[in-house]
Amino acid sequence: MALSLKGKEADKGQGIQGMQGLMESGVQAMRSIQRGDVIEGVVMRVERDEVLVDIGTKSEGMVSSREMQSLGAEGTSCLKVGDQVLVYVLRPENEEGQVVLSLDRATGEKGWRLLQRYFDTGGTFQAEVTGFNRGGLLVDIEGVHGFIPSSQVVALRPETDGEEQAEARLAQRVGTQPQLKVIEINRNRNRVILSERAAFQDWRNQQKERLLTEIREGEIRKGKVTSICSFGAFVDLGGADGLIHVSELSWEHVTDPGKVLKVGDEVDVYVMKVDPESKKIGLSLRRAQPEPWDRIVDNYQVGQLVQATVTKLVAFGAFARIEGPVEGLIHISELADRHVAHPTEIFKEGDFVTVKIVRIDRERHRLALSLKQAQEEAGAPTHRDSEEIGAEHTNEGLD
């Protein structure tokens, strides 16, 4: 019996100690909460003017309607019991013993934490453009206002666009959700600078790495011309640009790439070279098209007399075009039946002459032509002979 009483007394003592422990832990939890803390809680009750949230203290926290503006027009209807929410502690305890909380300020805190994490990791994210001014775009990130300078907006060139055109383009971006990157963050100054260009460049780099592992030399790929320069054209293959050198634009001689392509053209290109180390891709426009050389030469045969245009004079002879991109060489020994020191003694670039095809090398795409044999076969000269040129020089001297 004594043992039984002692046992009951022990149980009673343990119960009292347990209650004291719970009370002490609750008080301790209450004391640990301070104004400005941002903590997670669980929605316990939703009413029209307030929401009660369990944040692990002895009493529930209360969020009044004026601290829930960030919920928008839906208000408390978008919350339900059991939802997890982030809340900001306004007061550790009010007159009723409740913790006074704010959803709005917690939203801003969440935004700052999120932005800091993106800045630290270099990650990209989407955010809605809420407005604009002359300097750029305004965005909202979980209650934090960020700014995208005009210089960091894709497809906007402040240095070339007029003021009205720039503002019109900025206005069109309101409501869109561009991919962004944090390039500057200063919470003390409430300053967040974002860049669409940096995020776009990150995406381009990722696409380029992927493309370099997938693309193969010899493939035909579709692309879009992004820029044109004196030495060729750059084509976007879907995340990475390749270069078409001016010599690969056409089977015919090209001096101005702008006469063959323009920015925005969609083209099929032949992949000539892929260099993973330098991350460069060499392309050809002409090799993606049927080669005209064989087709044109099929219309000609050895021994035939043809009309040609002198395109280039060199020490060992002259090149002459007979049709399209097909050119042949008139060796200096085939210019006349006498010694010729230089082709300029016979004609100049641009002259039209009659020549004879003496050899066709289909494998190397070469033609051998003869002016001398054409004259012998025709029986009369069809070019400016040396006497005519000598006379011209004499007349020029007299003038």
Disulfide bonds with the S-S distance in Angstrom:
none
